[in-house]
Amino acid sequence: MSIPSRAQPPRDFLLHKPLAPALRPETADRPMPFNTNVSVPPSFPKEKASTACRECKRLKCKCSVGRGTTVCDRCIKNQTVCVFDLDEDMRRKLSHKRKLNELEAERDFLLQLVNTLRDSSDDKALQLLGLIRSQAPPAELQLYIKNAMTDGGRQQSPVWADMYDRTRSPSNTIDFHRPSPHRAPTIKRLPNPPVYHVPAEPWTSVTKSDDFVSYLVSLWLMWSHPFHNWIDRDLFLRDARTGNLSSQYCSPFLMNCILTEACFYSDHPEAYADPTDRDSKGLHFYEEAKQWYDRVDGQHDLPTLQGCGVFTIW
């Protein structure tokens, strides 16, 4: 009687059969349980190093570093010391340089901010402090500092350089009574283009330039209105653009009050009542505002009260 042969396992099973660990001497005679669930450590993809180690550079071969390690595969295989020169990693150097430039820019901005707070008048410093407390973005703070720069800063400005040299040079004497088209910037060369556009007439007779009035109104809405916002900007602009003297939210008195204060934010020649007098900023608009106030004395409408409020802050 023939004995049936035991079924043979597939060839693929034998090829991929996991190996059991070697037996220790004291357990060599004991049978080992067969376990097919042997854990295999996961293999991570190799990454090319951003810069080769010294040994790979010397051999001029590829340098690959496994994930989670700082030693390249070739040095592990050859059991050699693996050293990376981080100073020669150009990508890291560019990143460090970019970060250094950002830190230097932030440092310069902070120094400029401190100098502006130290050298500015009390009103300017309080306005800047108000911007900081209102969490204004750095770009807005830089714009404020740029507009509040000192005489030394104006000398470096291309718009005001010619005017600064003429007024400050002791060897030059200017005849202010002789009109000259080259003495000062024109309305077309205003330092900042107006953000809001309003007509000059019929609100003021000091100037007929719509651009200059729009420029001053834009300055006032940008630098003064955020801190003294008892005037509704949209309603004021809406009525100012209509040119209607009977409008509800704009009047010649209120407009000239705003233009008077706005002149203190500008160094444009037309902001001075007398170009030879540095203390005459806004006086021409102030005189017209006083004339309108005398006409509306006893009239307690909203623009009159708002104009009086503007006068109380300067």
Secondary structure, 3 states (H helix, E strand, C coil): CCCCCCCCCCHHHHHCCCCCCCCCHHHCCCCCCCCCCCCCCCCCCCEECCCCCHHHHHHCCCCEECCCCCCEHHHHHHCCCCCCCHHHCHHHHHHHHHHHHHHHHHHHHHHHHHHHHHHCCHHHHHHHHHHHHCCCCHHHHHHHHHHCCCHHHHHHCCCCHHHHHHHHCCCCCCCCCCCCCCCCCCHHHCCCCCCCCCCCCCCCCCCCCHHHHHHHHHHHHHHCCCCCCCCCHHHHHHHHHHCCCCCCCCCHHHHHHHHHHHHHHCCCHHHECCCCCCCCECHHHHHHHHHHHHHCCCCCCHHHHHHHHHHCCC
